[in-house]
Amino acid sequence: MMTSQTLNPKVVALDEVSVLNFPGGEQISIPLSREDTGGAFTLFRGTMPPNAGSSLHVHRFEDEVIYILQGEITIKVGDDSYTAKAGTVALLPKGIPHAHHNHSDQEAHIFVIATPSGFEGFITESFALMTAAEPDMEALGALSAKYGIEMTGNPAHA
C-alpha cells in the first residue's frame, strides 16, 4: 500500500545490490523496494540467460513495465507476442496474462518496474522456495496466491 510519507533520496550503484541467483541462471536484484519508494513502485534488474523466462501468468495487484537494456526477449501479452530488443519498453497491465522469454543465444538484461510495490515479496520468498534442496511446489502455489499471481502456462508460451 502506498503511503504519503516524504521519501528520502537514494542513489544506488547496481553492482552493489544483492543478486538472487535463481535455478536456471536467471538473476534478479532489487535496487529500489517498497521501503525506498513508499510503496509506489519496485524496481528490479534482471539478467536472463538464453532459454530463460517467466511462465505465463496474471498479476492481480500490480502493473509491470519492462525496459530491455541489452539483448532481445519475446514478450507475450494477452494473445499477442512481440520481439523486444534493447531500447524497447513494454507495459504489462494487471489482469492480462503475460510472459517474457529469452529465445536468443545471448544474455538479456532488463529493468522491471512493478507498481504499486509488493511484488518484491514474491520474488524474495519464491527464491527461498526454489533454491531449497527439494523445491516445494505446493508452497510456491500458495505463495503465488498470497501475492495475487495466477500461473497460467509455461515459459514456452512467451
N, C-alpha and C positions, 0 to 999 in steps of 0.2 A: 504494500500500500504506500502511495506517495505521501510525503509529509510536506509541510510548508516551512520547514526549517531552513535557516540560512546555511548554504553549503560552504565548505572550505575548499579553496583551490587545491588541485592535486596535479602534479606533473609526474608522469610515470615513464621510466625507461623500460621498454618492453623486454629487454634482456635481463631485467632484474625481477620480473614477475614469475612466480612459481608456475611450472608447467605440469599438467596432468598428462601422463603418457598412457593412453588407452590401449587395450589389446588391439592388434591390427595396425599399430603405428600412428594412429591419429593422435595429435597433441592439441590440448586446449589450455589456454591461460585466460585469466580474468583480470585485466588491468583496472577496470572500474566496476565496482559492485554496488549493490543496494545501499550499503553504508556510505559509499562515496557520493552517490547521486540523490540521496534522499528518497530512493525508491522509484525515481523517474525512469531509469533505464539501467541496463547492464551492458558492458562492452566486453566481448570475447575476442580472442585471436585464436584462429585455428590453423593447423598445418595438416593437410590431407595427403597421405602418400597415394600413389596410384592404386586404384580399385577400392578406395576407402570412401565412406559417406554415411549419411543417415538413412534410416529406414523411413518409408513413407509414414507420415504422422500428422496429427492435427493438434494445435495448441488451442486451448480454451481461454487462456488468460492473457497471452501476450502476442503482439505482432513482432515480426523479425525483419530486419534489414540486413542483407548480406552485401558486402563490398569485396570484390575479388582483387586482391593485392598483386598476386602473381599466379601464373598458371591458368588453367581452364577447368571449369566444372560444368556438369549438367544440372540444371535446376528444373524440377517438376513442380508445378503449382496447379492444382486442380487437374484439368485434362490436358494442360499444355506443358511442353518441355522446351527448355531454352539452353543453348550453349552460351555460357557466360565466361568471357575472357577477362584478363587483367584490365581494370578500369571500369568494369561493369558493376552496377548496383541493382539489387532486386528487392522488392517489397513482398514479403510473405505474410499476408494478413491472417490473424487468428481465425479459426473456424474453417479454413480451407486446407485440405490435405496437401502436403508438400514434402519434398526430399531434395537433397543435393548429393552429388556423387562425382568423384574424380575418375573419369574413364580414360584419362590420358596416361602417358608413361612418365610424366613429370609430377613432382610435388606441386600442390596448390596451397596458397596462403590466402586466408580470408579474415576479414573483420565481420563480426556479427553484433548488431545492436538489438537487444530484446527489450521491449517496452510494454508495460512497466516492468520493473525488475522483479526478480523472484526465480527466474529460470536457472540462475546460477546454483540455486539449492539442488535442483535436479542434477545438474552436471556434477557437482561435488559428491553428492550422495550416490549417484549411479557409478561414479568412478570407484568408490569403495566396494560396491557390489560386484562390478565387472572385473576387478583386479584380485578378487579373492581366489583362493586355491580352487574352489568349486563355486563359480558364479551361481547365485540364487535367482533364477529367472522368475519365480513366483514373487519374490520380494521386489524385483525390478518392475513387474507389472503393477504391484501395489504402489510403488514409488511414482510410476507414471501417472496413475490415477490421482495421487496426492497432489501432483503439480499440474493437473488438468491436461495431460498429454495422452492422446489415444494413438497407439501404434496401429497402422492400417496396412502395412506391407513391408517388403524388404528393400535393401539398398538397390537392387537391380531395377526397381521401378523408376529411379531418377533418370 
